[in-house]
């Protein structure tokens, strides 16, 4: 059976949260995707919000967004490092 077809042997909940096979999604993969989808719009709003509040000028929006993005990636990698023990 090809790898891209759904596996009917397990219920959906078990495939998603209690993955026992390399190709099954895990709770961590769902959280990672959620972080990716929500972080960029949130950082854009935060960067424009900082400009709107008066923390920096219009030219500071892009560096603020970049700083938030790079900082969040560093925190995510640090958290993964600590949680996996590697």
N, C-alpha and C positions, 0 to 999 in steps of 0.2 A: 504494500500500500504506500503511495507517495506520502512524504512528510507533511505536505501542506493540506491534506484532508483532515477534517475533524475526527477525533478518536471517539467512537460511540461507546467504548467500554466503560468510561468513567462519567459520572454526572458533571455538569458544568462547574458547580462549586468546588468539587474536588480537583478538577483540572486547573482552576484558577488560583486556589489558595493553598492547596496541599500537594504541590507538584512533586512527583517522585521520579520524573524522567527529565532528561536534559532539554527536551524540546517543549515542555509544558511551561506556561507562564506562571510566575510566582507573584506573591503579594508585593515583593520588592520591585518587580518589573512594572507592576501597575502603578506603584507609588512613584517610580522614576518617570514614567510617562506623564502622570498627573503633574509632577513638578515641572517637566519640560513645557507642557501645554499652558500652565498657569503662570510660570515665572516671568516669561518675556512680557506679556501684557501688564503684569503687576509692576515690573521694573520700568516700563515706559510710563505708566501712570505716576509712579514715584518720582521719576526724573522730571516729568513735566510739572508735577506737584511742587517739587523743590524750587523750580523756576517761578511758579505761580505765587508761592509763599514769599519769595524774595531771597532765598538762600544763595542764589547765583544767577548770573545773567543768561541770556538766550544761548550764548556760546558754551555754557557749561552743561547743557542738557545731554549732549552726546557723551562727554567724559563721565558724567554721573551715571548714565545708563551702562556704559562700559565697566565702570567700577563695580556697580551692583552685579552685573553679569559675571565678571571675573571672580568677585568675592563669593558669589553663590556657588560657582563651580568649584572653587577651592574648598568651601565648606562641605559640599557634597562628596568630593573625593576624600577629604579627611574623615568624614563620617563613615564612608564605605571602608576605609582603611581600618578604622577602629572596630567597626562591627564585624568585619570578616577576619580580623586578627592577623592580617598579612602585612 
